[in-house]
Amino acid sequence: MKNIDYILILLIIFISCSNLGEKKTLTDFFSEDYKNFRFHNKIGIINLDSVSNFSELRKKMSELTCEGKSSGLRFVKNDTIFYLTGLADCPTSSEIGCYFSRNLLFVRNDSLLIEYGKNKKKKPIRFLKAKLDEIMSQNHNYQHNKNKLKPALIHFYVEDKYPIETTTRALKEIIRQFKKINSQNGSDYFKYNILFEKYDITNIPLGSPPKPNEFDNE
């Protein structure tokens, strides 16, 4: 009986050691913009695990913009390595972005902001799906004479009191929802850009002049 017990213990130890030697396989996800900019060698890569907060990330992105490059963002969530692009203005540039004919969305920290100014409401980031469904249900949000939505521009801001994990969590949800829509309707059905802001622009009263931004990717 003791011999059987010894054999079982040895088997358990062997299996445990074998599992420790196994490496978890990660899946790569690339946004369409990321693949395009990488192909043309016009992208700089920022590993989000190497920055501590949103301001540090945005500073690195601004430096890339000043160099004429797009910001490629890389981060790992669960079993996936995400690669996407983001926008940030160059502080030494006088260029003003043109963001007309866009479906505008506002994300602060890990929440979706509905409406603007004093009337704004905060919803959990998981509410993004319901908001995108609402946008797709309204004809005026589509491009003229096309079965494609006007591109979405997501104004994104995270307070520095939150760790970079808050940023990656919100980005993952944005990627997940748009990927689901475009996988069902075509890769360019609902394009989107994420504009990394210096502050929460939904605090600006309606009617205030727009602030300068970088070039439009469209």
VOBA-1610 file (N, C-alpha, C; in pm, whole numbers, padded with zeros to 5 digits, always signed):
BEGIN
Met+00083-00121+00000Met+00000+00000+00000Met+00087+00127+00000Lys+00198+00117+00079Lys+00287+00233+00085Lys+00352+00260-00050Asn+00384+00150-00121Asn+00446+00166-00252Asn+00355+00241-00349Ile+00224+00211-00342Ile+00126+00280-00428Ile+00121+00428-00394Asp+00125+00456-00264Asp+00123+00598-00220Asp+00246+00672-00274Tyr+00363+00609-00265Tyr+00486+00671-00315Tyr+00477+00697-00464Ile+00420+00600-00538Ile+00407+00614-00683Ile+00316+00731-00718Leu+00204+00744-00645Leu+00109+00854-00668Leu+00174+00989-00641Ile+00252+00998-00535Ile+00321+01123-00501Ile+00420+01162-00609Leu+00495+01061-00658Leu+00592+01087-00764Leu+00523+01134-00892Leu+00407+01074-00924Leu+00332+01115-01042Leu+00284+01259-01031Ile+00234+01297-00912Ile+00185+01433-00890Ile+00300+01533-00906Ile+00417+01500-00850Ile+00532+01588-00861Ile+00575+01603-01006Phe+00575+01491-01080Phe+00616+01492-01221Phe+00522+01579-01305Ile+00389+01563-01282Ile+00291+01641-01357Ile+00304+01789-01325Ser+00325+01823-01197Ser+00338+01962-01155Ser+00460+02027-01219Cys+00570+01955-01222Cys+00691+02009-01283Cys+00675+02027-01433Ser+00602+01934-01494Ser+00577+01945-01638Ser+00495+02068-01669Asn+00393+02097-01587Asn+00308+02214-01610Asn+00385+02343-01591Leu+00481+02343-01499Leu+00560+02464-01476Leu+00645+02498-01597Gly+00684+02397-01672Gly+00768+02418-01788Gly+00692+02465-01910Glu+00557+02456-01905Glu+00477+02497-02020Glu+00462+02649-02024Lys+00476+02705-02141Lys+00457+02849-02159Lys+00319+02876-02216Lys+00253+02975-02160Lys+00120+03010-02207Lys+00128+03076-02344Thr+00050+03027-02438Thr+00049+03081-02573Thr-00038+03206-02578Leu+00017+03314-02632Leu-00058+03439-02642Leu-00102+03462-02786Thr-00221+03520-02802Thr-00275+03552-02933Thr-00252+03699-02963Asp-00211+03731-03085Asp-00189+03869-03126Asp-00315+03926-03191Phe-00350+04049-03153Phe-00459+04122-03220Phe-00403+04254-03272Phe-00418+04278-03404Phe-00371+04401-03467Phe-00490+04478-03523Ser-00500+04608-03489Ser-00602+04691-03552Ser-00562+04718-03696Glu-00659+04753-03780Glu-00631+04779-03922Glu-00536+04897-03939Asp-00555+05004-03862Asp-00465+05120-03870Asp-00323+05083-03832Tyr-00309+04999-03730Tyr-00176+04958-03686Tyr-00104+04884-03799Lys-00173+04790-03863Lys-00112+04713-03972Lys-00073+04805-04087Asn-00158+04904-04116Asn-00130+04995-04227Asn-00008+05083-04198Phe-00003+05143-04080Phe+00110+05230-04045Phe+00240+05150-04033Arg+00231+05028-03982Arg+00352+04946-03969Arg+00406+04908-04107Phe+00315+04882-04200Phe+00355+04847-04336Phe+00433+04960-04401His+00389+05084-04374His+00455+05201-04433His+00566+05257-04343Asn+00597+05186-04236Asn+00705+05225-04145Asn+00686+05366-04090Lys+00562+05399-04055Lys+00531+05532-04001Lys+00473+05523-03860Ile+00530+05435-03780Ile+00474+05411-03648Ile+00585+05393-03545Gly+00561+05444-03425Gly+00650+05421-03312Gly+00575+05340-03209Ile+00639+05241-03150Ile+00571+05149-03060Ile+00593+05190-02915Ile+00484+05195-02839Ile+00491+05222-02695Ile+00430+05102-02622Asn+00510+05041-02536Asn+00461+04931-02454Asn+00395+04991-02330Leu+00266+04971-02317Leu+00193+05034-02206Leu+00237+04982-02070Asp+00299+04864-02066Asp+00350+04812-01939Asp+00471+04891-01891Ser+00529+04973-01980Ser+00650+05048-01944Ser+00619+05188-01892Val+00492+05227-01890Val+00454+05360-01840Val+00370+05345-01714Ser+00373+05447-01630Ser+00305+05437-01501Ser+00165+05495-01501Asn+00142+05597-01585Asn+00010+05659-01586Asn-00022+05718-01723Phe-00140+05776-01734Phe-00190+05828-01861Phe-00105+05946-01912Ser-00065+06036-01823Ser+00013+06153-01864Ser+00147+06114-01925Glu+00212+06015-01865Glu+00340+05968-01918Glu+00320+05906-02056Leu+00211+05829-02070Leu+00179+05770-02200Leu+00155+05878-02304Arg+00075+05977-02268Arg+00040+06082-02363Arg+00163+06163-02404Lys+00256+06185-02311Lys+00380+06258-02343Lys+00460+06183-02449Lys+00471+06050-02433Lys+00544+05969-02531Lys+00474+05974-02667Met+00341+05972-02666Met+00265+05979-02790Met+00284+06113-02860Ser+00284+06221-02782Ser+00304+06355-02839Ser+00441+06368-02904Glu+00542+06308-02842Glu+00677+06312-02898Glu+00681+06242-03034Leu+00610+06130-03045Leu+00604+06058-03173Leu+00532+06141-03279Thr+00424+06209-03237Thr+00350+06294-03331Thr+00440+06405-03385Cys+00521+06466-03297Cys+00612+06571-03339Cys+00717+06519-03438Glu+00746+06388-03430Glu+00841+06326-03523Glu+00773+06283-03653Gly+00642+06308-03663Gly+00568+06269-03783Gly+00528+06123-03786Lys+00528+06060-03668Lys+00491+05919-03659Lys+00360+05901-03584Ser+00292+05790-03613Ser+00173+05753-03538Ser+00215+05672-03416Ser+00131+05674-03315Ser+00162+05600-03192Ser+00102+05460-03199Gly+00189+05360-03194Gly+00144+05222-03185Gly+00146+05180-03040Leu+00032+05135-02989Leu+00021+05098-02848Leu+00014+04947-02833Arg+00096+04894-02745Arg+00100+04749-02723Arg+00072+04721-02575Phe-00019+04629-02548Phe-00042+04586-02410Phe-00099+04444-02409Val-00081+04377-02296Val-00125+04238-02281Val-00242+04233-02184Lys-00347+04163-02226Lys-00463+04141-02139Lys-00502+03994-02150Asn-00501+03926-02036Asn-00534+03784-02032Asn-00443+03707-02127Asp-00498+03648-02233Asp-00417+03567-02324Asp-00397+03635-02459Thr-00413+03769-02464Thr-00403+03842-02591Thr-00306+03959-02581Ile-00222+03975-02685Ile-00139+04094-02699Ile-00209+04187-02797Phe-00248+04305-02751Phe-00322+04400-02834Phe-00225+04502-02895Tyr-00246+04531-03023Tyr-00171+04634-03094Tyr-00271+04728-03160Leu-00271+04854-03124Leu-00361+04950-03184Leu-00292+05085-03195Thr-00356+05181-03258Thr-00300+05315-03270Thr-00380+05414-03188Gly-00315+05524-03152Gly-00382+05632-03082Gly-00333+05765-03134Leu-00410+05870-03109Leu-00375+06005-03153Leu-00344+06094-03032Ala-00245+06180-03048Ala-00215+06283-02947Ala-00154+06401-03019Asp-00185+06522-02974Asp-00135+06641-03043Asp+00012+06665-03013Cys+00079+06733-03107Cys+00217+06776-03088Cys+00214+06916-03028Pro+00270+06939-02910Pro+00261+07070-02845Pro+00329+07184-02921Thr+00421+07150-03011Thr+00492+07255-03086Thr+00432+07278-03225Ser+00320+07210-03254Ser+00258+07222-03386Ser+00138+07315-03380Ser+00116+07388-03489Ser+00000+07478-03498Ser-00111+07417-03584Glu-00094+07289-03625Glu-00195+07226-03708Glu-00322+07203-03629Ile-00435+07217-03696Ile-00564+07195-03634Ile-00631+07078-03703Gly-00671+06979-03625Gly-00735+06861-03681Gly-00876+06893-03730Cys-00918+06822-03833Cys-01054+06836-03884Cys-01133+06713-03848Tyr-01229+06729-03758Tyr-01303+06614-03709Tyr-01453+06627-03736Phe-01487+06688-03849Phe-01627+06698-03885Phe-01678+06562-03931Ser-01809+06546-03934Ser-01874+06423-03981Ser-01821+06301-03907Arg-01820+06312-03777Arg-01775+06201-03693Arg-01885+06163-03594Asn-01881+06038-03553Asn-01961+05994-03440Asn-01872+06009-03316Leu-01906+06105-03231Leu-01821+06137-03117Leu-01857+06055-02994Leu-01753+06006-02926Leu-01769+05933-02801Leu-01669+05989-02701Phe-01705+05982-02574Phe-01620+06040-02470Phe-01598+05936-02359Val-01472+05906-02332Val-01437+05810-02227Val-01346+05879-02127Arg-01385+05871-02000Arg-01301+05924-01893Arg-01273+05812-01795Asn-01145+05790-01768Asn-01103+05678-01683Asn-01157+05548-01744Asp-01240+05475-01674Asp-01299+05354-01732Asp-01451+05369-01742Ser-01495+05492-01771Ser-01638+05520-01783Ser-01669+05587-01916Leu-01789+05563-01966Leu-01838+05630-02086Leu-01921+05750-02042Leu-01892+05868-02100Leu-01967+05988-02065Leu-02073+06014-02171Ile-02195+06033-02126Ile-02308+06059-02214Ile-02345+06206-02204Glu-02374+06267-02317Glu-02407+06409-02328Glu-02284+06494-02295Tyr-02306+06621-02258Tyr-02194+06716-02254Tyr-02219+06821-02147Gly-02113+06881-02098Gly-02126+06990-02001Gly-02198+06948-01874Lys-02291+07034-01829Lys-02362+07009-01704Lys-02457+06891-01713Asn-02498+06856-01836Asn-02595+06747-01853Asn-02531+06609-01867Lys-02400+06603-01861Lys-02335+06475-01886Lys-02364+06374-01774Lys-02368+06247-01816Lys-02390+06137-01724Lys-02277+06036-01742Lys-02243+05967-01635Lys-02136+05869-01640Lys-02193+05728-01638Lys-02146+05645-01729Lys-02188+05505-01737Lys-02064+05416-01734Pro-02076+05294-01682Pro-01962+05201-01687Pro-01920+05177-01832Ile-01793+05148-01854Ile-01742+05130-01990Ile-01814+05018-02063Arg-01869+04921-01991Arg-01943+04813-02056Arg-02069+04865-02126Phe-02111+04987-02093Phe-02228+05048-02158Phe-02196+05088-02302Leu-02069+05081-02340Leu-02028+05118-02476Leu-02105+05040-02581Lys-02130+04914-02558Lys-02205+04832-02655Lys-02342+04892-02683Ala-02414+04930-02577Ala-02547+04988-02594Ala-02539+05121-02669Lys-02434+05200-02642Lys-02418+05328-02710Lys-02389+05308-02858Leu-02307+05212-02892Leu-02276+05184-03032Leu-02399+05130-03105Asp-02477+05049-03038Asp-02603+05000-03098Asp-02697+05116-03128Glu-02700+05212-03036Glu-02785+05331-03055Glu-02737+05412-03176Ile-02606+05430-03189Ile-02550+05503-03303Ile-02586+05433-03434Met-02574+05302-03438Met-02600+05226-03560Met-02747+05223-03597Ser-02833+05253-03503Ser-02977+05249-03529Ser-03030+05378-03593Gln-02943+05481-03601Gln-02988+05612-03652Gln-02924+05641-03788Asn-03007+05665-03888Asn-02961+05681-04026Asn-02863+05796-04045His-02879+05904-03971His-02792+06020-03992His-02648+05996-03947Asn-02623+05885-03880Asn-02487+05852-03837Asn-02409+05776-03944Tyr-02473+05752-04059Tyr-02408+05679-04168Tyr-02353+05775-04272Gln-02252+05728-04347Gln-02198+05806-04457Gln-02301+05815-04569His-02301+05925-04641His-02400+05950-04745His-02393+05844-04854Asn-02507+05780-04879Asn-02520+05678-04985Asn-02423+05561-04968Lys-02386+05531-04844Lys-02299+05416-04818Lys-02351+05337-04698Asn-02328+05208-04704Asn-02365+05124-04591Asn-02247+05116-04494Lys-02198+05233-04455Lys-02089+05245-04361Lys-02119+05361-04267Leu-02080+05344-04143Leu-02099+05452-04047Leu-01991+05558-04061Lys-02025+05679-04025Lys-01922+05782-04014Lys-01822+05734-03908Pro-01693+05753-03931Pro-01594+05705-03833Pro-01620+05762-03694Ala-01586+05685-03594Ala-01600+05731-03455Ala-01471+05797-03410Leu-01484+05906-03339Leu-01371+05970-03273Leu-01395+05961-03123Ile-01306+05891-03055Ile-01323+05867-02912Ile-01227+05959-02835His-01282+06058-02767His-01202+06145-02682His-01175+06072-02551Phe-01048+06047-02524Phe-01009+05958-02414Phe-00918+06031-02316Tyr-00957+06026-02188Tyr-00877+06092-02084Tyr-00882+06008-01957Val-00766+05990-01893Val-00759+05917-01766Val-00684+06002-01665Glu-00741+06018-01549Glu-00676+06095-01442Glu-00552+06019-01393Asp-00449+06094-01356Asp-00323+06031-01318Asp-00328+05958-01183Lys-00435+05976-01108Lys-00447+05902-00983Lys-00477+05755-01009Tyr-00513+05722-01134Tyr-00541+05583-01170Tyr-00418+05520-01233Pro-00393+05391-01206Pro-00278+05323-01268Pro-00302+05299-01416Ile-00196+05261-01488Ile-00207+05237-01632Ile-00305+05123-01661Glu-00330+05039-01563Glu-00428+04931-01579Glu-00566+04984-01615Thr-00601+05100-01562Thr-00730+05162-01595Thr-00736+05196-01743Thr-00627+05247-01797Thr-00618+05280-01940Thr-00633+05156-02025Thr-00558+05050-01993Thr-00564+04929-02075Thr-00700+04861-02066Arg-00764+04870-01950Arg-00896+04809-01935Arg-00998+04877-02026Ala-00995+05010-02031Ala-01087+05084-02118Ala-01055+05058-02265Leu-00926+05055-02300Leu-00887+05030-02438Leu-00932+04892-02484Lys-00919+04793-02397Lys-00961+04657-02432Lys-01109+04654-02466Glu-01191+04723-02387Glu-01336+04722-02413Glu-01368+04793-02544Ile-01299+04903-02572Ile-01320+04973-02700Ile-01286+04881-02816Ile-01169+04818-02809Ile-01127+04726-02915Ile-01228+04613-02931Arg-01269+04556-02820Arg-01360+04439-02824Arg-01491+04472-02893Gln-01551+04586-02859Gln-01682+04621-02916Gln-01674+04655-03064Phe-01573+04730-03105Phe-01560+04765-03248Phe-01520+04642-03330Lys-01437+04556-03273Lys-01399+04433-03343Lys-01523+04347-03370Lys-01610+04337-03273Lys-01731+04258-03288Lys-01820+04313-03400Ile-01836+04444-03404Ile-01919+04507-03507Ile-01858+04487-03645Asn-01727+04512-03657Asn-01662+04504-03788Asn-01643+04361-03837Ser-01633+04266-03746Ser-01622+04126-03789Ser-01754+04077-03847Gln-01864+04140-03808Gln-01995+04101-03858Gln-02035+04176-03985Asn-01976+04296-04006Asn-02020+04382-04116Asn-01912+04421-04216Gly-01788+04387-04189Gly-01678+04428-04276Gly-01579+04512-04199Ser-01450+04500-04232Ser-01345+04563-04152Ser-01352+04716-04150Asp-01413+04778-04253Asp-01420+04925-04256Asp-01563+04975-04235Tyr-01648+04891-04179Tyr-01788+04929-04156Tyr-01798+05042-04054Phe-01724+05031-03946Phe-01728+05133-03841Phe-01585+05157-03793Lys-01513+05247-03862Lys-01377+05280-03823Lys-01378+05370-03700Tyr-01266+05372-03631Tyr-01258+05458-03512Tyr-01115+05503-03488Asn-01103+05620-03426Asn-00975+05671-03379Asn-00990+05707-03232Ile-00884+05689-03157Ile-00885+05726-03015Ile-00793+05845-02997Leu-00850+05955-02953Leu-00773+06079-02933Leu-00742+06093-02783Phe-00615+06080-02748Phe-00571+06088-02609Phe-00560+06236-02570Glu-00647+06279-02478Glu-00661+06420-02444Glu-00578+06460-02322Lys-00548+06591-02313Lys-00477+06645-02197Lys-00569+06659-02077Tyr-00698+06668-02102Tyr-00796+06688-01995Tyr-00931+06639-02044Asp-01027+06635-01955Asp-01163+06591-01988Asp-01234+06705-02060Ile-01249+06697-02191Ile-01307+06808-02267Ile-01458+06821-02245Thr-01522+06721-02184Thr-01666+06733-02157Thr-01694+06832-02046Asn-01590+06881-01978Asn-01607+06985-01877Asn-01614+07125-01939Ile-01582+07134-02069Ile-01585+07263-02137Ile-01730+07298-02170Pro-01777+07416-02137Pro-01917+07454-02169Pro-01942+07451-02319Leu-02065+07416-02355Leu-02102+07416-02495Leu-02086+07555-02555Gly-02038+07562-02678Gly-02020+07691-02744Gly-01878+07743-02735Ser-01793+07674-02652Ser-01653+07715-02644Ser-01581+07677-02772Pro-01481+07755-02811Pro-01409+07723-02936Pro-01334+07593-02922Pro-01322+07516-03031Pro-01250+07389-03025Pro-01102+07412-03004Lys-01036+07320-02935Lys-00892+07333-02911Lys-00816+07274-03029Pro-00695+07321-03054Pro-00615+07266-03164Pro-00584+07120-03141Asn-00586+07042-03247Asn-00552+06901-03242Asn-00464+06867-03360Glu-00412+06746-03360Glu-00326+06704-03468Glu-00406+06669-03591Phe-00336+06626-03695Phe-00398+06593-03821Phe-00501+06483-03806Asp-00596+06481-03899Asp-00698+06376-03902Asp-00643+06258-03979Asn-00666+06139-03929Asn-00613+06018-03995Asn-00692+05980-04119Glu-00810+06037-04136Glu-00892+05997-04248Glu-00838+06053-04378
//
